Amino acid sequence: MSDGIVLIDKPPGWTSHDVVARSRRVLGTRKVGHAGTLDPMATGLLVLGVNRATRLLTYLVGADKEYLTTIRLGQDTLTDDAEGEVTRTSGIGSEGGRDVHDRLEASIATLRGPIEQVPSSVSAIKVDGKRSYARVRGGEEVTLAARPVTVHTFEVLAIHPARTEDGIEVLDVEARVECTSGTYVRALARDLGRALGTGGHLRALRRTRVGDFAVADAQPLTRETAQLRMLDVATVLRAAFPVRELTDEETRELRFGRRLAATGTGEVTAALAPDGRGIALVQDDGGRARPVLVLDPA
């Protein structure tokens, strides 16, 4: 089995582990991992590493992400998304609805750029060795520490009046979000609701991009899927990193883990052999380029 990256368009209801488990069976290898979890309710791009390419996931998981989302204003939930128990429904009456429209852009503006974001308490972050979501579902109150993230884009695409099952008026806001890794879009929905005084939660989420990889290039996965396309390592390296073309001598040195002349960029750089093979990732250190990951060792 070769090494590479598989792009999956995750279906709703599947956990990221479900996707990995099914992909292992289809690909015939245990060595499959993913570059960033998607919640079961979410759909969209999940980047999988296969065999040696699982070692690339450390570098891909930190890439910026893009999402399409629907945020419901006028209702809070325990988990800040549609899967959680409703904790408050303030609703948005006709007058309040117009007021929210007027204040929506100004409130969203406060959530753009570098911000300090408090993650949703129902997250996988560990608190004293135990997942935060496990503590919350066990009845504990958990408040996580704020962490710096950057929201590059938070733009409204459409606004739809809606009603809850009880007939209370709410607003569903469709938006596009581009952000750094580690940003919780659920928390953006929660914080937008707080800024407007209406409450809010995430109604739907679709991840459309991870770094330079797009969901348009991903493939669906079902229980019946019998074959998956794979991007080879060299293709992935060219898509995700700046590239350094090696000489034959540099290729030999790097495959033994030896340092090369500096790249002069300071960035993690993909090093490719003259025949196009992906050899390693290198980064300048002390005036030389040292291998941080050798993918094709001697």
C-alpha positions as CSV (number, residue, x, y, z in Angstrom):
1,M,0.0,0.0,0.0
2,S,1.4,3.4,-1.0
3,D,1.7,6.5,1.1
4,G,-0.4,9.6,0.6
5,I,-3.3,11.8,1.5
6,V,-7.0,11.0,1.0
7,L,-9.6,13.8,0.9
8,I,-13.0,12.8,2.3
9,D,-16.3,14.7,2.2
10,K,-17.6,13.5,5.6
11,P,-21.3,12.7,5.7
12,P,-23.5,13.9,8.6
13,G,-23.8,11.6,11.6
14,W,-20.3,10.1,11.2
15,T,-17.6,10.8,13.7
16,S,-14.1,11.5,12.4
17,H,-13.2,8.1,14.0
18,D,-15.9,6.4,11.9
19,V,-14.3,7.9,8.8
20,V,-10.8,6.7,9.8
21,A,-12.1,3.2,10.7
22,R,-14.0,2.8,7.3
23,S,-11.0,4.1,5.4
24,R,-8.7,1.6,7.1
25,R,-10.8,-1.2,5.8
26,V,-11.1,0.2,2.3
27,L,-7.4,0.9,2.1
28,G,-6.2,-2.3,3.8
29,T,-4.0,-0.6,6.3
30,R,-4.1,0.4,10.0
31,K,-1.9,3.4,9.4
32,V,-4.6,6.0,8.7
33,G,-5.1,9.3,10.7
34,H,-6.8,12.6,10.2
35,A,-5.8,16.3,10.3
36,G,-8.4,17.8,12.4
37,T,-11.7,16.5,13.9
38,L,-15.2,17.3,12.6
39,D,-18.1,16.9,14.9
40,P,-20.7,14.3,13.9
41,M,-23.3,16.9,12.9
42,A,-20.7,18.6,10.6
43,T,-20.0,17.7,7.0
44,G,-17.2,18.5,4.6
45,L,-13.5,18.1,4.2
46,L,-11.6,15.6,6.3
47,V,-7.9,15.2,5.4
48,L,-6.6,11.7,6.0
49,G,-3.0,10.6,6.0
50,V,-2.1,7.0,4.9
51,N,1.0,5.1,6.0
52,R,4.1,7.3,6.1
53,A,2.0,10.3,5.1
54,T,0.4,10.2,8.6
55,R,3.6,11.9,9.7
56,L,2.6,14.9,7.5
57,L,-0.6,15.4,9.5
58,T,1.3,17.2,12.3
59,Y,2.1,20.0,9.7
60,L,-1.3,20.0,7.9
61,V,-3.4,20.1,11.1
62,G,-2.3,23.7,11.8
63,A,-3.5,25.0,8.4
64,D,-6.2,27.6,8.1
65,K,-9.7,26.4,7.7
66,E,-12.8,27.6,5.8
67,Y,-16.4,26.8,6.8
68,L,-19.9,27.5,5.6
69,T,-22.2,27.7,8.6
70,T,-25.8,28.4,9.7
71,I,-26.1,30.3,13.1
72,R,-29.5,30.4,14.8
73,L,-30.0,33.6,16.8
74,G,-32.6,33.6,19.5
75,Q,-31.8,30.3,21.1
76,D,-29.0,28.9,23.3
77,T,-28.1,25.2,23.7
78,L,-25.9,23.4,26.2
79,T,-23.3,22.4,23.5
80,D,-23.5,25.7,21.5
81,D,-24.8,23.6,18.5
82,A,-28.0,21.9,17.3
83,E,-27.1,18.6,19.0
84,G,-27.3,20.0,22.5
85,E,-30.3,20.5,24.9
86,V,-32.0,23.9,24.5
87,T,-31.2,25.9,27.6
88,R,-32.9,29.2,26.7
89,T,-35.1,30.5,23.9
90,S,-35.4,34.3,23.9
91,G,-36.6,34.5,20.4
92,I,-36.6,37.5,18.1
93,G,-39.9,39.3,17.8
94,S,-40.7,41.5,14.8
95,E,-39.3,44.6,16.4
96,G,-36.3,42.7,17.8
97,G,-35.7,41.1,14.4
98,R,-35.2,44.5,12.8
99,D,-33.0,45.6,15.6
100,V,-30.8,42.5,15.2
101,H,-30.5,43.1,11.4
102,D,-29.3,46.6,12.2
103,R,-26.7,45.5,14.7
104,L,-25.6,42.2,13.1
105,E,-22.7,43.5,11.1
106,A,-21.3,45.6,14.0
107,S,-21.5,42.6,16.3
108,I,-19.8,40.3,13.7
109,A,-17.0,42.9,13.3
110,T,-16.0,42.4,16.9
111,L,-15.4,38.7,16.2
112,R,-13.1,39.3,13.2
113,G,-9.3,39.5,13.3
114,P,-7.2,38.4,16.2
115,I,-9.5,37.6,19.2
116,E,-9.3,35.8,22.5
117,Q,-11.8,33.0,22.2
118,V,-13.2,30.9,25.1
119,P,-13.8,27.4,23.6
120,S,-17.1,25.7,24.0
121,S,-17.2,23.8,27.3
122,V,-18.4,20.8,25.4
123,S,-15.1,20.3,23.6
124,A,-12.3,17.7,23.7
125,I,-10.0,19.9,25.6
126,K,-8.7,18.2,28.7
127,V,-9.3,19.6,32.2
128,D,-7.1,17.9,34.8
129,G,-6.8,14.9,32.6
130,K,-10.5,14.6,31.7
131,R,-12.2,15.8,28.5
132,S,-14.2,18.9,29.1
133,Y,-17.3,17.5,27.4
134,A,-17.2,14.5,29.7
135,R,-17.2,16.8,32.7
136,V,-20.1,18.9,31.4
137,R,-22.2,15.8,30.6
138,G,-21.4,14.5,34.1
139,G,-23.1,17.6,35.5
140,E,-20.0,19.8,36.2
141,E,-19.8,23.4,35.3
142,V,-16.7,24.0,33.2
143,T,-15.2,27.3,32.0
144,L,-12.2,27.0,29.7
145,A,-9.4,29.5,29.4
146,A,-9.5,31.9,26.5
147,R,-7.0,31.3,23.7
148,P,-5.8,33.5,20.8
149,V,-7.2,32.7,17.4
150,T,-7.6,34.7,14.2
151,V,-10.9,35.0,12.2
152,H,-9.8,36.2,8.8
153,T,-13.3,36.2,7.3
154,F,-16.7,36.2,8.9
155,E,-19.3,37.3,6.3
156,V,-23.0,37.0,6.2
157,L,-24.3,35.2,3.0
158,A,-28.1,35.2,3.8
159,I,-30.6,35.7,6.6
160,H,-33.8,33.7,7.0
161,P,-36.6,34.2,9.5
162,A,-37.5,30.9,11.2
163,R,-39.5,29.5,14.0
164,T,-38.8,27.0,16.7
165,E,-41.0,24.0,17.3
166,D,-42.8,26.1,19.8
167,G,-43.5,28.7,17.2
168,I,-41.1,31.3,18.6
169,E,-39.5,33.6,16.0
170,V,-35.7,33.2,15.5
171,L,-33.2,34.1,12.8
172,D,-31.0,31.7,10.8
173,V,-27.8,33.4,9.6
174,E,-25.8,31.7,6.8
175,A,-22.2,32.8,6.9
176,R,-18.7,32.0,5.6
177,V,-15.8,31.8,8.1
178,E,-12.1,31.6,7.4
179,C,-10.0,31.1,10.5
180,T,-6.8,29.8,12.0
181,S,-6.6,26.2,13.3
182,G,-8.1,25.9,16.8
183,T,-11.0,28.3,16.2
184,Y,-14.3,26.9,17.4
185,V,-17.1,28.0,15.0
186,R,-19.6,26.9,17.7
187,A,-18.0,29.5,20.0
188,L,-18.4,32.2,17.3
189,A,-22.1,31.4,17.1
190,R,-22.4,31.5,20.9
191,D,-20.5,34.8,21.1
192,L,-22.5,36.4,18.3
193,G,-25.7,35.6,20.1
194,R,-24.3,37.1,23.3
195,A,-23.1,40.2,21.6
196,L,-26.7,40.7,20.2
197,G,-28.3,39.8,23.5
198,T,-30.4,37.1,21.7
199,G,-28.4,34.0,22.4
200,G,-27.2,31.8,19.6
201,H,-26.0,28.4,18.5
202,L,-24.6,26.6,15.5
203,R,-27.3,25.1,13.4
204,A,-25.2,23.6,10.6
205,L,-21.5,23.4,9.7
206,R,-19.6,22.4,6.6
207,R,-15.8,22.5,6.2
208,T,-14.9,23.6,2.7
209,R,-11.1,24.0,2.9
210,V,-8.1,22.9,4.9
211,G,-5.0,24.9,3.8
212,D,-4.9,24.5,0.0
213,F,-7.1,21.4,0.0
214,A,-10.7,22.0,-1.0
215,V,-13.9,19.9,-0.4
216,A,-14.6,20.2,-4.2
217,D,-11.7,17.7,-4.7
218,A,-12.9,15.4,-1.9
219,Q,-14.7,12.1,-2.4
220,P,-17.8,10.8,-0.5
221,L,-17.6,7.9,1.9
222,T,-20.3,5.4,2.6
223,R,-20.6,2.0,4.3
224,E,-20.4,0.6,0.8
225,T,-17.4,2.5,-0.5
226,A,-14.9,0.0,-1.9
227,Q,-12.2,2.3,-3.3
228,L,-10.6,5.6,-2.4
229,R,-8.4,7.9,-4.5
230,M,-5.1,9.0,-3.0
231,L,-2.8,12.0,-3.6
232,D,0.8,10.9,-3.6
233,V,3.3,12.5,-1.2
234,A,5.0,14.7,-3.8
235,T,1.6,16.1,-4.9
236,V,0.7,16.9,-1.3
237,L,4.1,18.5,-0.6
238,R,3.8,20.8,-3.7
239,A,0.2,21.8,-2.6
240,A,0.9,22.5,1.0
241,F,4.5,23.8,1.3
242,P,7.1,25.9,-0.5
243,V,9.3,23.6,-2.5
244,R,13.0,23.2,-2.8
245,E,14.3,21.2,-5.8
246,L,17.2,19.0,-4.7
247,T,20.3,17.9,-6.6
248,D,21.2,14.2,-6.6
249,E,23.9,14.8,-4.0
250,E,21.5,16.8,-1.8
251,T,19.0,14.0,-2.1
252,R,21.5,11.4,-0.9
253,E,22.5,13.6,2.0
254,L,19.0,14.4,3.1
255,R,17.9,10.7,2.9
256,F,20.6,10.1,5.6
257,G,19.2,12.9,7.7
258,R,22.1,15.3,7.1
259,R,21.8,19.0,6.9
260,L,21.9,21.1,3.7
261,A,22.6,24.7,2.8
262,A,19.9,27.0,4.2
263,T,16.8,27.6,2.2
264,G,16.8,31.3,3.3
265,T,13.1,31.3,4.0
266,G,12.7,30.2,7.6
267,E,9.6,28.3,6.6
268,V,9.1,24.5,6.7
269,T,9.9,23.6,3.1
270,A,9.3,20.5,1.0
271,A,12.5,19.0,-0.5
272,L,11.9,17.0,-3.7
273,A,14.4,14.8,-5.6
274,P,15.2,15.4,-9.2
275,D,12.8,12.6,-10.2
276,G,10.0,14.4,-8.3
277,R,9.9,12.1,-5.2
278,G,9.1,13.8,-1.9
279,I,12.1,13.3,0.3
280,A,11.7,15.4,3.4
281,L,10.5,18.6,5.1
282,V,13.4,20.9,6.0
283,Q,13.7,24.1,8.0
284,D,16.5,26.6,8.5
285,D,18.3,26.3,11.8
286,G,21.7,27.8,12.7
287,G,22.5,28.8,9.2
288,R,21.7,25.3,7.7
289,A,18.6,23.5,6.6
290,R,17.9,20.6,8.9
291,P,15.4,17.8,8.1
292,V,12.4,18.0,10.4
293,L,10.7,15.0,8.7
294,V,12.4,12.5,6.4
295,L,9.7,10.8,4.3
296,D,12.0,8.7,2.1
297,P,15.0,7.6,4.2
298,A,18.0,5.8,2.9
